[in-house]
Amino acid sequence: MQIENFEKELNLILPDEIKQFYKFSNGFESAEDIFRIIDFEEITSSFAEF
């Protein structure tokens, strides 16, 4: 449900691969900050700023 709400709020459709990732984990961050995928809430709030 969160994926569908996200798509509606930003008026976009995520690729199936991205949807599968976010069903498994809403974002990802390594301890070293080398690799990071932000969660839906951070994307939405950052998008609203622009």
N, C-alpha and C positions, 0 to 999 in steps of 0.2 A: 504493500500500500504506500509506503514511503517513496518508493521509486515513481509510482504513478503521480503522486502529489508533486514531487520534484519536477517531473516533466511538464505537468500542467502549469506550475508556477512560473517556470522559465520558458514555456512555450517551445519545447524541443522534445525530440525523441532520442533516447540514448541507444547506442548499438547494443545488441544482445550480449556481447562479451562483457561490456561494462555493467549491464544489469546483473549478469551472473556474479560478477565480482562483488558488487554492492549488496547482493542478497547474502553473500558469505561474510562480508566485512564492510562496515560503513566507514571506509577510509583505512589507511595504514601508515604507520610511521616507524622508522628504525631508530634505534637508540643513538646512532651517530648523525641523524638528520641527513643522511646521504640520499635517502629515498623516502618520499612522502606522497601519499594520495589523500587529499583532504575529504572530510565528510560532507554530507549534503548540507548540513546547517551552515558550515563555514562557506561553502560555495554560494549558497543563497544570500547570506549576509554580505559577502564580498560583491556579489552581482548587484545587490541593491545600492551599494555605494557608487557604482558607476552609472 
